Amino acid sequence: MRPTRLLRPIQISQLTWTCLPISVKGLSLTARHSCSCGALVHFSATVPLRAQNESKRKSPTAQGQRGHRLQKVETHAEVDPASDHRTIGTAQSLFTTHTSSPGAPFFQPDGTHIFNKLTAFLRAQYPAFGFCEVLTPTMYKQSLWEQSGHWANYKDDMFMVTGSSSHKPEAAPVEFSDGWMQPKKKFIDVREPEEFGLKPMNCPGHCLLFQSQRRSYRDLPIRYADFSPLHRNEISGALSGLTRVRRFHQDDGHIFCRPSQVKNEISKSLDFVRLVYQTLGLEDYALVLSTRPERDYIGTLDEWNRAEDQLKEALTASGKLWRTNVGDGAFYGPKIDVIVRDSDGKSHQTATIQLDFQLPKRFMLGYEAPAPDLEAKGETKLDPISRQKMGSVTPVMIHRAVLGSLERFMAILLEHHKGQLPFWLSPRQVIILTVTDHVPVKQHAKKLKDTLSNTAGDSMPKQIHHPTYIVDVDDSGDSISQKIVRARKKKYNLVCVVGARNFVGEQMEGNSATLDVNVTAQPNQRKTWDAIEKIKPGSQAPVQKDRGVGANFRNMGPSVRLRTDQCKQLIRTLSEEYL
């Protein structure tokens, strides 16, 4: 049975989607549902790179494992090995793997920079959307997983750890030198094995946080965000780069709200998704609403219908095209999946927003509210008599992930941008190339590095939010042509060329030194040149815009001459405006 995952709008209206047939030679894309959150965390290539070049190789069949749905998905796009994130990661020294820890990537400094930029970007948005970041334990006792339901349904996909209970003190007689026998407490090393499980998701831990305090309806909604590492016991043959791993991080979020707040929280979550994906240049995405399965679901029909109506209203208000996947919801609640399409036309399920009727009941979560029976139905208009009756109401839990697995999302971004990331995300932002290797030029380049990277000055300690930028210098004895080729190969966003004439010759502007800045490696050429035009009006802003990296512009040179302060302003603008 072939799933219908990749969507194409045929009319500008809701519910007007048609299934796009998908096919790829030599590429198997597998989708896997997680447990409690139900997020489609993995959707990735699982074939060696050498197999992608075999023209007559048949697509491997995705196989189910331990009762989970593993589905074969195909796409129209041919796979270019050069744009595979594994090839990019090796070429740019972003991450590596080792047999001593299969499925757990080792991030190099440049790869860690990308990871930290993504998490910092999300953290910067959390206050505006009301999220508070929390930290939760990595492992829990077996009893917790039994309470959440994971022990019965997900145990085989979890990493188990056997611990031991505390030492038990026992009284034992001790003979002293004077012959007296005195009882003395002594620790007898009695160890009892105890089962723990490394967490594959954060939902149970967030339920414990909610449960830790007495809650009122005035406190809701409560929104938790968590970047804690997660572990899932994937089979070794399915591991692949950053897309199929055993240890990963997820931008996990859980919202505990009143039934009457569901629609508003879903709308805010969709706004969050829109903001993030527009910033990251992934605006081509579709929304899919999965509704109540025909059987084996929990909750009443009234709860499901009310929840689905609220989700439909939020989807319609979002202005994005969406479709309904009837009967494909999780057994514990309906959900919204985000299907994004990259520059190669490949589709990926990334973000997810899901309602959960089960977990709050399993953990007996509650909040105090007037007229609890009406509160549970989402009714807020109460008469004075009804308000006098207080009682406990079970909150609605919303699972929310905007990027999903951060490792996997990094892979999507690397392939989408062909390894040439935007300036604000790039681990190679600026490089200064010296025309000669004369000492005065090399010294000037060093001063420029300190100025442009914003690390100059003796003020210590630095402020927490003090912005710094990555600026490298190539002052080797190679020719300038060789240096430029090397800088382009390493994917630097801004390539600055400086010689003696830039700070002591005719290329100076008044008393100010200059740099010749090449920006053709920037992904968004139009916005980059618009920023340059604001900084230096009348500069060589291209006429043909939005042509991508390395575009040829009519009668326009690839570089622009800027003063040092103008170049510093350009760097700050590209970073602050996420360009």
C-alpha positions as CSV (number, residue, x, y, z in Angstrom):
1,M,0.0,0.0,0.0
2,R,1.5,3.3,-1.0
3,P,1.1,6.3,1.3
4,T,0.2,9.7,-0.1
5,R,2.6,12.1,1.6
6,L,3.7,14.7,-0.9
7,L,1.0,17.2,-1.8
8,R,0.4,19.7,-4.6
9,P,-2.3,22.4,-4.5
10,I,-4.4,22.6,-7.6
11,Q,-6.7,25.4,-6.6
12,I,-6.3,28.3,-4.1
13,S,-8.8,27.0,-1.5
14,Q,-8.9,24.7,1.4
15,L,-9.4,21.0,0.8
16,T,-8.3,21.2,-2.8
17,W,-5.3,19.0,-2.7
18,T,-4.4,16.2,-5.0
19,C,-1.9,13.5,-4.3
20,L,1.4,13.9,-6.2
21,P,2.9,10.5,-7.2
22,I,6.4,10.2,-5.9
23,S,9.4,8.2,-7.2
24,V,13.1,8.1,-6.7
25,K,15.7,5.8,-8.1
26,G,17.9,4.2,-5.6
27,L,16.5,6.0,-2.6
28,S,14.3,4.7,0.2
29,L,12.6,7.3,2.3
30,T,11.1,5.9,5.5
31,A,8.6,7.5,7.8
32,R,8.4,6.4,11.4
33,H,5.8,7.4,14.1
34,S,7.1,8.0,17.6
35,C,5.1,6.9,20.6
36,S,3.3,9.3,22.8
37,C,3.8,12.5,20.7
38,G,3.1,10.6,17.5
39,A,5.4,12.9,15.6
40,L,6.7,11.6,12.3
41,V,10.3,12.1,13.5
42,H,12.2,10.2,10.8
43,F,11.7,10.6,7.0
44,S,15.0,10.0,5.5
45,A,17.3,8.3,3.0
46,T,18.7,5.0,4.2
47,V,20.8,3.9,1.2
48,P,24.6,4.2,0.9
49,L,25.7,7.0,-1.4
50,R,27.2,4.6,-3.9
51,A,23.8,3.1,-4.5
52,Q,22.4,6.4,-5.6
53,N,24.6,6.3,-8.7
54,E,23.4,2.9,-9.9
55,S,20.9,3.8,-12.7
56,K,19.3,0.4,-12.7
57,R,19.1,-0.2,-9.0
58,K,15.6,-0.9,-7.7
59,S,14.2,1.1,-4.8
60,P,14.5,-1.0,-1.7
61,T,11.3,-1.9,0.1
62,A,10.8,-0.3,3.5
63,Q,10.2,-2.9,6.1
64,G,8.2,-2.7,9.3
65,Q,10.0,-3.2,12.6
66,R,8.5,-3.9,16.0
67,G,5.0,-3.0,15.0
68,H,5.7,0.5,13.8
69,R,4.6,1.9,10.5
70,L,7.6,2.1,8.1
71,Q,6.4,3.3,4.8
72,K,8.1,3.5,1.4
73,V,7.9,7.0,0.0
74,E,9.2,8.0,-3.4
75,T,9.8,11.4,-5.0
76,H,10.2,12.8,-8.5
77,A,13.6,14.4,-7.6
78,E,16.8,12.6,-8.7
79,V,19.3,12.3,-5.9
80,D,22.6,14.2,-6.4
81,P,25.3,12.7,-4.3
82,A,27.1,16.1,-4.1
83,S,24.0,17.6,-2.4
84,D,23.6,14.7,0.1
85,H,24.0,16.0,3.6
86,R,26.5,13.3,4.4
87,T,28.8,14.4,1.6
88,I,28.4,18.0,2.6
89,G,29.0,17.2,6.3
90,T,32.3,15.4,5.4
91,A,33.5,18.1,2.9
92,Q,32.8,20.9,5.4
93,S,33.9,19.0,8.5
94,L,30.5,19.4,10.2
95,F,29.9,16.0,11.8
96,T,31.3,12.5,11.9
97,T,30.3,9.1,13.2
98,H,32.2,6.3,14.9
99,T,31.6,2.6,15.4
100,S,32.0,3.0,19.1
101,S,28.6,4.9,19.3
102,P,26.5,4.0,16.2
103,G,23.6,6.3,15.5
104,A,25.1,9.1,17.7
105,P,26.7,11.8,15.6
106,F,29.8,13.6,16.7
107,F,29.5,17.3,15.9
108,Q,32.6,19.1,14.8
109,P,33.0,22.8,15.9
110,D,31.4,24.1,12.7
111,G,28.5,21.6,12.9
112,T,28.0,22.6,16.6
113,H,27.8,26.2,15.5
114,I,24.9,25.4,13.2
115,F,23.2,23.4,15.9
116,N,23.6,26.2,18.5
117,K,22.3,28.8,16.0
118,L,19.1,26.9,15.4
119,T,18.4,26.4,19.1
120,A,19.3,30.1,19.8
121,F,16.9,31.2,17.1
122,L,14.1,29.2,18.6
123,R,14.9,30.4,22.1
124,A,14.7,34.0,20.9
125,Q,11.1,33.3,19.8
126,Y,9.9,31.5,22.9
127,P,9.1,34.6,25.0
128,A,6.9,36.0,22.2
129,F,4.9,32.7,22.1
130,G,4.8,32.2,25.9
131,F,7.1,29.2,26.2
132,C,9.3,28.6,29.2
133,E,12.3,26.3,28.7
134,V,12.7,23.5,31.2
135,L,15.3,20.7,31.8
136,T,14.2,17.2,32.6
137,P,16.0,13.9,33.4
138,T,17.4,11.6,30.8
139,M,16.1,8.4,32.3
140,Y,13.2,7.3,34.4
141,K,12.1,4.2,36.4
142,Q,10.2,1.5,34.8
143,S,7.1,2.4,36.9
144,L,6.9,5.8,35.1
145,W,7.0,4.2,31.7
146,E,4.3,1.8,32.8
147,Q,2.1,4.7,33.9
148,S,2.6,6.5,30.6
149,G,1.9,3.4,28.5
150,H,5.3,3.3,26.9
151,W,6.4,0.2,28.7
152,A,3.7,-1.8,27.0
153,N,3.8,-0.2,23.6
154,Y,7.3,1.1,23.1
155,K,9.7,-0.9,25.3
156,D,11.5,-2.6,22.4
157,D,12.5,0.8,21.0
158,M,13.9,2.1,24.2
159,F,17.3,1.8,25.7
160,M,17.1,0.1,29.1
161,V,19.5,0.6,32.0
162,T,19.7,-1.7,35.0
163,G,20.5,0.2,38.2
164,S,20.5,-0.8,41.8
165,S,18.7,0.3,44.9
166,S,20.3,2.1,47.8
167,H,22.4,0.3,50.4
168,K,20.3,-0.9,53.4
169,P,21.7,-0.2,56.9
170,E,21.6,-3.1,59.3
171,A,22.7,-3.4,62.9
172,A,25.8,-5.7,63.5
173,P,27.7,-6.4,66.7
174,V,31.2,-4.9,66.9
175,E,33.8,-6.0,69.5
176,F,36.0,-3.3,70.9
177,S,39.5,-3.6,72.4
178,D,38.1,-3.6,76.0
179,G,36.0,-6.7,75.3
180,W,32.6,-4.9,75.2
181,M,30.2,-5.8,72.5
182,Q,28.4,-2.8,71.1
183,P,25.8,-2.7,68.4
184,K,27.0,-0.5,65.5
185,K,25.2,0.5,62.3
186,K,27.0,-0.9,59.4
187,F,26.1,-0.7,55.7
188,I,25.7,-4.1,54.2
189,D,26.2,-4.1,50.4
190,V,22.8,-5.4,49.3
191,R,21.9,-4.4,45.8
192,E,18.6,-5.0,44.1
193,P,18.4,-4.6,40.3
194,E,16.0,-1.9,39.1
195,E,15.0,-1.1,35.5
196,F,15.3,2.4,34.0
197,G,14.6,3.6,30.5
198,L,16.4,6.4,28.6
199,K,13.6,8.7,27.5
200,P,12.6,8.6,23.8
201,M,10.4,11.7,24.3
202,N,9.7,14.4,26.8
203,C,6.0,14.1,27.4
204,P,6.0,12.1,30.7
205,G,8.6,14.4,32.2
206,H,6.5,17.5,31.4
207,C,3.4,15.9,32.9
208,L,5.4,15.4,36.1
209,L,6.3,19.1,36.0
210,F,2.7,20.1,35.6
211,Q,1.7,17.7,38.4
212,S,4.3,19.2,40.8
213,Q,2.2,22.2,41.7
214,R,-1.4,23.0,42.4
215,R,-3.0,24.5,39.3
216,S,-5.9,26.9,38.8
217,Y,-7.7,27.8,35.6
218,R,-6.1,31.2,35.9
219,D,-2.6,29.6,35.4
220,L,-3.4,28.1,32.0
221,P,-2.1,27.8,29.4
222,I,1.2,26.5,30.6
223,R,3.8,26.0,27.9
224,Y,7.0,24.0,28.3
225,A,9.9,23.8,25.9
226,D,12.7,21.3,26.1
227,F,15.9,20.5,24.1
228,S,17.0,17.5,26.2
229,P,18.7,14.7,24.2
230,L,16.4,11.7,23.4
231,H,17.3,8.1,22.6
232,R,15.5,5.6,20.4
233,N,16.8,2.1,19.7
234,E,16.8,2.1,15.9
235,I,18.1,-1.0,14.2
236,S,21.7,-0.6,13.1
237,G,20.9,-1.2,9.4
238,A,18.6,1.8,9.3
239,L,21.0,4.3,10.7
240,S,22.0,7.0,8.2
241,G,23.9,10.3,8.7
242,L,21.8,12.8,10.6
243,T,18.4,11.6,9.4
244,R,18.2,8.3,11.1
245,V,19.9,8.3,14.5
246,R,19.7,6.8,18.0
247,R,20.5,9.9,19.9
248,F,19.0,13.2,18.9
249,H,17.5,16.5,20.1
250,Q,14.0,17.7,19.5
251,D,12.5,21.2,19.9
252,D,9.9,19.6,22.1
253,G,7.0,21.7,23.4
254,H,4.0,20.8,25.4
255,I,1.0,23.0,26.1
256,F,-1.4,22.4,29.0
257,C,-4.5,24.4,28.4
258,R,-8.3,24.6,29.1
259,P,-10.6,23.1,26.5
260,S,-11.8,26.6,25.5
261,Q,-8.2,27.6,24.7
262,V,-7.4,24.8,22.2
263,K,-8.2,26.8,19.0
264,N,-6.2,29.8,20.1
265,E,-3.2,27.7,21.0
266,I,-3.3,25.8,17.7
267,S,-3.5,29.1,15.9
268,K,-0.4,30.4,17.8
269,S,1.5,27.2,17.0
270,L,0.7,27.5,13.3
271,D,1.9,31.1,13.5
272,F,5.1,29.9,15.1
273,V,5.6,27.4,12.3
274,R,5.0,30.0,9.6
275,L,7.5,32.4,11.2
276,V,10.3,29.8,11.5
277,Y,9.9,28.3,8.1
278,Q,9.7,31.7,6.4
279,T,12.9,32.7,8.1
280,L,14.6,29.5,7.1
281,G,13.5,29.8,3.5
282,L,11.2,26.8,3.6
283,E,7.9,28.5,2.7
284,D,6.7,25.7,0.4
285,Y,4.9,23.5,2.9
286,A,1.5,22.0,3.3
287,L,-0.7,21.2,6.3
288,V,-2.5,17.9,6.8
289,L,-5.2,17.3,9.4
290,S,-5.5,13.7,10.6
291,T,-8.9,12.9,12.2
292,R,-10.3,10.3,14.5
293,P,-9.6,6.6,13.6
294,E,-12.6,4.4,13.1
295,R,-11.9,2.3,16.1
296,D,-9.5,1.8,19.0
297,Y,-9.5,5.5,20.0
298,I,-9.9,6.9,23.5
299,G,-12.3,9.7,24.5
300,T,-15.9,10.4,23.6
301,L,-17.2,11.3,20.1
302,D,-18.2,14.7,21.5
303,E,-14.6,15.4,22.6
304,W,-13.2,14.3,19.2
305,N,-15.7,16.4,17.2
306,R,-15.2,19.5,19.3
307,A,-11.4,19.1,19.0
308,E,-11.5,18.5,15.3
309,D,-13.7,21.5,14.7
310,Q,-11.3,23.7,16.6
311,L,-8.4,22.4,14.6
312,K,-10.3,23.0,11.3
313,E,-11.1,26.6,12.3
314,A,-7.5,27.3,13.2
315,L,-6.3,25.8,9.9
316,T,-8.7,27.9,7.9
317,A,-7.7,31.0,9.7
318,S,-4.0,30.3,9.0
319,G,-4.5,31.1,5.3
320,K,-2.5,28.1,4.2
321,L,-3.7,25.3,2.0
322,W,-4.6,22.2,4.0
323,R,-6.3,18.8,3.5
324,T,-7.8,16.2,5.7
325,N,-6.4,12.7,6.1
326,V,-9.6,10.9,7.4
327,G,-9.1,8.3,10.1
328,D,-5.3,8.7,10.3
329,G,-5.2,10.5,13.7
330,A,-3.5,9.0,16.7
331,F,-5.6,6.9,19.0
332,Y,-5.3,9.7,21.7
333,G,-6.3,12.7,19.6
334,P,-6.3,14.5,16.2
335,K,-3.1,16.0,14.8
336,I,-1.7,18.5,12.2
337,D,1.4,17.5,10.3
338,V,3.6,19.9,8.3
339,I,5.0,18.6,5.0
340,V,7.8,20.8,3.6
341,R,9.3,20.6,0.1
342,D,13.0,21.4,-0.4
343,S,14.8,22.9,-3.4
344,D,15.1,19.4,-5.0
345,G,11.4,18.8,-4.7
346,K,11.7,16.2,-2.0
347,S,9.1,16.2,0.7
348,H,9.8,15.9,4.5
349,Q,7.4,15.7,7.4
350,T,8.8,18.0,10.0
351,A,6.6,20.0,12.4
352,T,3.7,18.5,14.2
353,I,0.9,19.8,16.4
354,Q,-1.2,17.1,18.2
355,L,-3.9,16.9,20.8
356,D,-3.7,14.3,23.5
357,F,-6.7,13.0,25.5
358,Q,-4.8,10.1,27.1
359,L,-1.6,11.3,28.9
360,P,-3.2,13.9,31.2
361,K,-5.7,11.2,32.4
362,R,-2.9,8.6,32.9
363,F,-1.1,11.0,35.1
364,M,-4.3,12.3,36.7
365,L,-3.5,15.9,35.9
366,G,-6.0,18.5,36.9
367,Y,-6.7,22.2,37.6
368,E,-9.3,23.9,39.7
369,A,-12.0,25.7,37.9
370,P,-15.6,26.8,38.5
371,A,-18.5,24.7,37.0
372,P,-16.1,21.8,36.2
373,D,-18.7,20.0,34.0
374,L,-19.2,23.0,31.8
375,E,-15.4,23.8,31.9
376,A,-14.6,20.4,30.5
377,K,-16.9,21.1,27.5
378,G,-15.2,24.3,26.7
379,E,-18.0,26.6,27.9
380,T,-16.8,29.8,29.5
381,K,-20.0,31.9,29.9
382,L,-21.2,30.9,33.3
383,D,-24.0,32.3,35.5
384,P,-23.2,33.4,39.1
385,I,-24.6,30.2,40.6
386,S,-22.5,27.9,38.4
387,R,-19.4,29.8,39.3
388,Q,-19.9,28.9,43.0
389,K,-19.1,25.3,42.4
390,M,-15.4,24.5,42.1
391,G,-13.9,21.2,41.0
392,S,-11.0,19.6,39.2
393,V,-10.8,19.5,35.4
394,T,-8.4,17.5,33.3
395,P,-6.3,19.8,31.0
396,V,-5.9,19.4,27.3
397,M,-2.3,18.5,26.3
398,I,-0.9,19.7,23.0
399,H,2.3,18.2,21.7
400,R,4.2,20.7,19.5
401,A,7.5,20.4,17.6
402,V,8.4,23.1,15.0
403,L,11.6,21.7,13.6
404,G,11.3,18.2,15.0
405,S,14.6,16.4,15.2
406,L,17.3,19.1,15.1
407,E,19.8,16.7,13.6
408,R,17.4,15.7,10.9
409,F,16.4,19.3,10.2
410,M,20.1,20.3,9.8
411,A,20.3,17.6,7.1
412,I,17.3,19.1,5.4
413,L,18.8,22.6,5.5
414,L,22.2,21.4,4.2
415,E,20.5,19.7,1.3
416,H,18.1,22.5,0.6
417,H,20.9,25.1,0.4
418,K,23.4,22.7,-1.2
419,G,25.7,23.4,1.7
420,Q,25.7,27.2,1.2
421,L,23.8,28.3,4.4
422,P,22.6,31.8,5.0
423,F,25.0,34.2,6.7
424,W,23.4,34.1,10.1
425,L,23.5,30.3,10.2
426,S,26.8,29.7,8.5
427,P,29.9,28.5,10.3
428,R,32.0,30.3,7.7
429,Q,30.7,33.8,7.5
430,V,33.6,36.0,6.4
431,I,37.1,35.5,5.1
432,I,39.7,38.2,4.5
433,L,42.1,37.5,1.6
434,T,45.3,39.4,1.4
435,V,46.6,40.3,-2.1
436,T,50.2,39.9,-0.9
437,D,51.9,38.3,2.0
438,H,53.7,41.5,2.9
439,V,53.9,42.2,6.7
440,P,52.0,45.5,6.7
441,V,49.1,43.9,4.7
442,K,49.0,40.8,7.0
443,Q,49.0,43.1,10.1
444,H,46.1,45.1,8.6
445,A,44.2,42.0,7.9
446,K,44.6,40.9,11.5
447,K,43.2,44.2,12.7
448,L,40.3,43.9,10.3
449,K,39.5,40.4,11.7
450,D,39.3,41.8,15.2
451,T,37.1,44.7,14.1
452,L,34.7,42.7,11.9
453,S,34.4,39.8,14.3
454,N,33.5,42.3,17.1
455,T,36.0,40.8,19.4
456,A,38.3,43.8,19.7
457,G,38.5,45.6,23.0
458,D,39.7,44.8,26.5
459,S,36.3,44.9,28.1
460,M,36.0,41.7,30.2
461,P,33.8,39.8,30.9
462,K,31.8,40.0,27.7
463,Q,28.1,40.6,27.9
464,I,26.0,37.4,27.5
465,H,24.3,38.8,24.4
466,H,27.4,40.4,23.0
467,P,27.3,39.5,19.2
468,T,30.4,38.1,17.6
469,Y,31.0,36.9,14.1
470,I,33.2,34.3,12.5
471,V,36.0,36.0,10.5
472,D,39.0,34.0,9.1
473,V,42.1,35.3,7.3
474,D,44.0,33.7,4.5
475,D,47.3,35.6,4.3
476,S,49.3,32.7,2.7
477,G,51.7,33.3,-0.1
478,D,49.3,31.8,-2.7
479,S,48.0,33.9,-5.5
480,I,44.7,35.8,-4.9
481,S,43.0,33.6,-7.5
482,Q,43.9,30.5,-5.6
483,K,42.7,32.0,-2.4
484,I,39.3,33.0,-4.0
485,V,38.8,29.5,-5.3
486,R,39.6,28.0,-1.9
487,A,37.3,30.4,-0.2
488,R,34.4,29.5,-2.5
489,K,35.0,25.8,-2.1
490,K,34.8,26.3,1.7
491,K,31.4,28.1,1.2
492,Y,32.3,31.4,2.8
493,N,29.4,33.9,2.6
494,L,31.5,37.1,2.3
495,V,34.9,37.1,0.6
496,C,36.8,40.3,1.4
497,V,39.9,41.2,-0.5
498,V,42.4,43.7,0.9
499,G,45.8,45.0,-0.3
500,A,48.1,47.8,0.5
501,R,46.1,50.2,-1.7
502,N,43.0,49.7,0.5
503,F,44.6,51.3,3.5
504,V,47.5,53.5,2.3
505,G,46.7,54.1,-1.4
506,E,44.2,55.4,-3.9
507,Q,41.4,52.9,-2.9
508,M,40.9,54.6,0.4
509,E,37.8,56.8,1.0
510,G,39.1,59.9,2.6
511,N,40.9,58.7,5.7
512,S,39.0,55.4,5.9
513,A,40.4,52.0,4.7
514,T,38.3,49.9,2.4
515,L,37.6,46.3,1.5
516,D,36.4,44.7,-1.8
517,V,33.5,42.5,-0.6
518,N,32.2,39.7,-2.8
519,V,28.7,38.6,-1.8
520,T,27.7,36.2,-4.6
521,A,27.8,33.2,-2.2
522,Q,24.8,34.6,-0.2
523,P,21.7,32.5,-0.8
524,N,19.2,35.5,-0.9
525,Q,20.8,37.9,-3.4
526,R,18.0,40.3,-3.5
527,K,17.8,41.0,0.2
528,T,21.6,41.1,0.5
529,W,21.9,43.7,-2.2
530,D,19.0,45.7,-0.7
531,A,21.0,45.8,2.6
532,I,24.1,47.0,0.7
533,E,22.1,49.7,-1.0
534,K,20.9,51.0,2.3
535,I,24.4,51.1,3.7
536,K,26.0,52.5,0.6
537,P,23.4,54.2,-1.7
538,G,24.3,54.0,-5.3
539,S,26.4,50.9,-4.9
540,Q,26.5,48.2,-7.5
541,A,23.1,46.8,-6.6
542,P,22.1,44.2,-9.3
543,V,19.2,44.7,-11.7
544,Q,18.4,41.0,-11.9
545,K,17.5,39.8,-8.5
546,D,16.4,36.6,-6.9
547,R,18.6,34.5,-9.2
548,G,20.3,32.6,-6.4
549,V,23.9,31.9,-5.5
550,G,26.5,32.9,-8.1
551,A,24.0,34.7,-10.4
552,N,25.3,36.7,-13.3
553,F,24.1,40.3,-13.3
554,R,24.0,42.7,-16.3
555,N,26.9,45.1,-16.3
556,M,27.5,44.5,-12.6
557,G,30.7,43.5,-10.9
558,P,30.6,40.6,-8.3
559,S,32.1,42.8,-5.6
560,V,31.3,46.1,-3.9
561,R,33.9,48.4,-2.2
562,L,33.0,49.3,1.4
563,R,34.6,51.1,4.2
564,T,35.5,49.1,7.2
565,D,32.6,50.6,9.2
566,Q,30.2,49.9,6.3
567,C,31.4,46.3,6.1
568,K,30.8,45.9,9.8
569,Q,27.3,47.3,9.4
570,L,26.6,44.9,6.6
571,I,27.7,41.9,8.7
572,R,25.5,43.1,11.6
573,T,22.5,43.5,9.2
574,L,22.8,40.1,7.7
575,S,22.9,38.5,11.1
576,E,20.1,40.5,12.7
577,E,17.8,40.1,9.7
578,Y,18.5,36.4,9.3
579,L,19.9,36.7,5.8
